[in-house]
Structure formats: C-alpha cells, structure tokens
Amino acid sequence: MNNDKSPNTDRRNFLKTSSAAGVGVGVWTAAAAAKETKSANERVNIAVVGCGGRGSGASNDNLSINNNVRLVALADMSVAKCQGLARRLKGRHKDKVSISESKMFGGLDAYKKVLDEKSVDAVLFATPPGFRPYHVADAVKAGKHVFAEKPSCVDPAGYRVCIAAHDEAVKNKTAIVTGTQYRRQVNYIGAVEQIRKGTIGEVISAITRYCSSGIWYRGRKAGVSDAQYQISNWMHFIWASGDQIAEQAVHNIDTLNWVMGGPPESVYGSGGRFTRPSDSEMWDSISLDYTYPGNRVLSFMCRQIPGTRSSNTNLIYGTKGVCHIGAGSSGSKITDHKGKQIWSMKGSIGAAYRQEHKDFIDSITSGKPIVELRQTADSSLTAVMGRMAAYTGQEVTWDFVTKKSKLDLFPKDLKIDSKIASPGHAVPGKTKLT
C-alpha cells in the first residue's frame, strides 16, 4: 500500500510493472520514420506504455485537455492492466478511445510492439524510471513523439543515452515533453520571472525540502523471479527507481536548476536509513549541499519516514528578499528581509499536469516540436550525483558524473526470469564512487 500522504498522491502511484529496454525496434531509422507535421485539427494517435497509476494519470490528463487526440494502443507487463485502463478511459472519454484487444500488449517487449504500430504518432512513457532512457531512445529512433515522465535517468549511463536521444529528436523533428509539470505551473513561472527581474536582488542561496511520510512496499510472492519481484517492487531497487531523491525529489531539484540557470558544479552530503524494509536498497533520508556557479549554495533535504512532519517547499534567498515557492497548489510569494510580502501568485498543480499535455500535442500539430529532454536529464543527473555523494561519502562534481563516471545500474540482458543479485543498501566509506 502507498503510505505517501504528500499532495497528489495518485499521480505518484507508480507502476507495478514495466517493459524491457535496450533492444532496437525493427528496422526503423530516425530519418525514415519522422512524422509529417499534422494540422491543428488533425487527430494525433497516442499510446501509453505503463498502465499503472502514473500512466493512468498522464493518459487522462492528455485526453482531458486535448480534443484532437485518440488513444489507440496500450502496453504493460500485464494485458489485464491494459484492459482495465482502457475500460476506465473509455468511460470518461468515449469518443477519444479506440483500442482493440489486439492493440493491448503485455510483457517485457510490449513497448516495442507499440513502437512498431505505424498508426501511433505519440507515446506516453510511465514505466519505472530505470527503463526511461532506453524506451525514449528507441521511440525517437522509431520516429515517435514522446511524453516521458520524470526522472529521465537514474545513473550517468542513462543520462548519456538521454542526451543522445534529445539531439536525435531535434534532428528528427519529433517532440519530447517531460513530466516536470512545475515548469508549466503559473506560480512557478511567475516566481522565476520575478527572480529574473531582480525582485529579490542577487540570488545568494536556497533551501529545498521534499520530506514526507512512508512510501509503498510490495513484498515478494512465492515463485516469482528476481526480475519479476524487483520490477513489481521497483521503488525499492535503485536500478529501477534511483531512490527517493531521483524518483520524487527531482521536482525540487529541477526547480532550483531552473532558478540557478543550470546544474550545480559539485555536491557533498550524507544521509541514512532507519525504517526501510530489510531488502529495500533505499535510504530514507538524504541531506546535501549543492554548490552552483557563483558560489551559490543549495541546502537540500529529502526524507520518507512514517510519523514525521512533511515539508515540501523551495526558498530562494536574495540580497533584497526571499522567494517562497510551495509544492502542489500552495502558491508562491516574495517577502523582503523584514518579512513584508511584496508579491504573490496562486497556482494549480492539476492545471499544470494538463498543460504539459496540451503543450505536447500543440507542439506536434504546429510543426514546432518541443524537445526538452536535456533539461530534465540535467536535473535527473543532479539528483543522481547527490545520491552518489551521500552513498559514498565523497564530494561529487558535475564534471565527474558527465564525463568520467562509469556507473551503469541497468541489469544486463534483462529477461522476466532473470536472476538479479541485490547489492543491498549503500554504506558510506564502503560503497565506492564509480
């Protein structure tokens, strides 16, 4: 059961299952498969890969905000989950759902079958994050437009795949929009605009927190393989989730990268585990100091511990004032150093979830595809370098993770019956920086 009581929990109920990665799709090439521009009134056929809570939310948001879309294919480890999602969406969006049983695909290679469907224009990926770089890269090669949930990667190897996919999509003229909805939430946009205008003066430092109660855990059932278990219980295995900092707190890190104008130069910190199940690889708290260009320091904390006080907010300190950007729909405000409020703006996270899907489809039909994978990959890798610093007890630099690190967590030759030995949880001083 998911015990996370943070806002919009239903959008954080991730998949129980996933698709495999790393296998090429047919004989598609980017040049041959690139989609022709569709007119604003022409229907865009979409597919969803990953039919759990997040895939359900993304598909519902897309169908709710766009009139010129049609859902034509689904993929998941379980065909039954595809069938369930199709029924729910058909009930809400009758005229926008047209899926036959033959277009509901199950298994580790289900995503490849979606990419082989010539009728599919755009694919929404909502599988566990470890699969994301490889699924997106294959989709770009197949000439599909992509909506990819965050994070984009969980290790430096996946980051490099994302950067190559971003560049290929630009060349291919196919869209990649990502699930960093705060980039499209009006009070976040307004706050960043105020910071750019100098309302708080020169940015000096920041504090961001993503602290919540527990997270779901799915125990192992008798007779299942390591692969089946770890994919089902994916949040607790770092190759699949990246730990809380990458999987969840990346929203806050992305906000600060946005404010600071790019990723940090280095990070140092610590953390630990007190309440996780014995076979979980996750930590339940991480605290870090990120140093951005100009010697600006971000004090970052994420935590998932039952019974603790939740806090999900971003504070940006300037020479003239402080900008408060709250998570969810809590709004933004700016105060001077005496505490007097000088600016505020409300915002709706629900509207932002829908807006990212409107922007996605509009960019396709306008012939001006949005390709934003690089910025989300940068934020995802910022989270990853923080995890690496905490896990190892070492300072980690952006130069190291982008150019030198050989960390590649994705299981090699993954099959549904694969044996995957868990390394257990990280121990600083023993876990090496690679």
Summary of the structure (lengths in Angstrom):
residues: 434
radius of gyration: 20.9
end to end distance: 34.3
largest distance: 64.0
contacts: 1598
relative contact order: 0.17
helix: 38%
strand: 21%
